[in-house]
Amino acid sequence: MLVETECYSILRQRRKVSKKLNLSYFISKRITREQKEGFASTIHTIAIVIISVGLAAAIISFLVMKGFQNTVKEKIFSFTGHLLIQKQSLERSMEEEPFNFYTPAFTNPQGNDNIRHSQEYAHKVGIVKAQDEVLGVVLKGVGKSFDQKSFEPYLIEGKFIKFPDSAYSNQVVVSKIIADKLRAKVGDDLGVHFLQNPPRFRKLKIAGIYQTHLSEYFDSKIIIGDIRLIRRLNDWSDSLAGGVEIFLHDVEKVDATQEWVGESMDFDLDVQKISDLYMQVFEWLNLVSRQVNMILAIILLVICVNMVSIVLILVMERTQMIGMLKALGASNGAVRSVFIFQGMNLILKGLFWGNVLGLSLCFIQDQFKIVKLNPHDYYMEFVPISWNWEVVGLLNLLTFAVVTLVLLLPTMVISRINPIRAIRFD
């Protein structure tokens, strides 16, 4: 009998193998090696394809999600910092109440290891006139302490403001949206009417044009200028500002840093997290994260269901072998291990090709920016990729662990197989 001969052949070869080698693993490798053609080979290929495509989809989804979240957060933090110090006020206005910005967080940022940089700022509402166009804007005044390096990636034309040693600079940096609406370019003059009593007019010059694609929050209304101009308009002294922006090394420690800053300043000042100020954006990013987690759960469910079906097919195909092994004294656990090892072999091959496929597609997108986005809706021009190897490793580990555990379900059928009936099975 063919099955009987095969089983005796396996056991004879087993004697020549080191005693440390597991019998179930040996039989599994023998079966896999001999099933290079036919129906079983097709089943193996289908299992590998399902796992590889599922893992590739999960890798792409998570790396794109991380890239999307990091890009949006980086734009917001680069423009506003991670923490914001302002004077407490009941009025909701774009223009802040002035205060002495020489707080410990500004004068001694080294007092907290997590503070990377701090800078003063102030806002002033005005109306811009250029040629035949009129537009309401908010002038964000900054000083020499402004972190120009963080802002450089968003400066698409011209250069940043040059701050003179005395007086104030008449240069401004406007967004591309505002420049297009005003039909202005670098080097053009802007006539700005500031809304105060009495109204004041200043003639400013465009030094550069920036673009963050966060039009709803910055690009559609913010122009950047010298804070000394706002001090002159408001009759403030040099020690006053509308607020202080604080940049951190580690965003995860923002709560502890916020507490330290709050304890180090006067009671009439308030320190706020930027994530709270732009709560809608950060809640939206968290929603994206939840949706990707749901995609991962669906992918794992599909892989598991298919693997259960495939292992059941493999068990049915090897029913006579199972009966013979049981007749020769093999335990249910040993026979089940044969198919578990076989399934694990398929999983590992699927993980390998899934990594190759997923990481290759991510690399192509990262290098060539093939998939474009509408920046008005997504705040960026192309699908971003964030190379988070920890996430890739966790996805591989999770897929391997979950699918391997699921393999225990279909192999439970083996314990119910009667050796005599199995040997006669056709």
Phi, psi and omega in degrees: 000134187300313182295319180296315179299319180297317181295316178296323178296319179297316182293325178293319179291332179299324182295333181277348182271153179303142182296339181285343182283131182290132182297316181298319179294321179298313179297319180299315179295322180296316179297314182298319181293326183274345183261061180266350178222166176090195186295317181299321178297321178296318179298317179299317180296318178298317180298316180296318180296316181299313181294315183295317179294318178297313179294319178300317178297319179294316179298313180299315182299314184287320180291325175292317179300312179298319178296318179297311180297314182296321181295313180294315180297318181297321178295316180294312182294325179293331183270333188231351187084183180260330178232153184227125176256125177221163175281138180295134182206146178275347181277139176257096184219153176292335181266127186272162171284133183286151174207164178287110188278002179280063176274164178304326180294336180266315184279332183224063180296340179292348178294341175231123185297339184273349180276119180270321185197153174219148183209146180272161179201170174201153180245148177215126182277139179205178177237128183260136176235124176219121184055243183257006185252145178231137185211136175281132183222170173236120177277120175263110181274130178231165182243193181294341179282355182300135182280086182291332182295320179290334183273340186304320181300339183259358177272104189265341178216151176071212182216172182279173184295139170263122182267117177288163180290329179232168182058204180231160179274140177265011179273149176221157172245123183249161178280161179295326179297313180294318180299319179293319180295323181271358184051047182245161179220175180300131181099345179285157177268147175237130173265116184246123175260117181269132186277099176203179183242110356281156177300148180233152183239138175224140176261117183243164182238137179284116179266330182201168179232131180245165178207119176248347185069001174270064189297325183295332186251326186233299193301327186283348185217341188266127165242147186252130180218193182276130180294337179292335174294316179294321177298320179295318180294322184266000182059045177265155173279170183291344182269000183257148176208168179275339181183172177231128176262132183243128179255138186247157173283312185240112182293333181296338181261022185296324181295316179294321179292321177300318179295318179296316180296318180298323180284341185265359184239173183294158185292337182273004178255156182229136176249131187230142175282139178296328178296334175279326181291321178250054186299323182299319181294314183289328174293323177297318178296322176294325177296320177300319179297317179296322180294320178293323176297323176294322177298318179298318179298319179294318179299314180297322179297315180297316180298315182296315180299317180292322179293323176299315179296318182294316180294322176298320178296318179295322178295314179297322181293332184252028182300316180297320178296320179299314179299317180295318179297319178295320180295329179277000175107004179289139179281164177300320180297319180295318180291320177298322181298329178303313183281332175293316177298321179296318177295319179296325177297318177295320180297314181297319177295319178296320178297319180300307182290331175295318176296317179300313182293309184296313182291326178295315179296321178295320179297316179298317179294320181294324184275320189249355176051050185290314183274116182264160178229160173276110185297337179292327182264327188247000177067015178201160188269344182211163180291121182272154177236129176247116184281084179257096185289335177296319178295317179299315179297318180294322178296318177297314182295317180296314180298315181296315183293313183295312183292323177297318178296323180295332180298340179294332183292304182293332181286350176295338179297332184299324182295341181265357182280127177276127184304316182296311180296324182294320180295327180275355184294137180229000000 
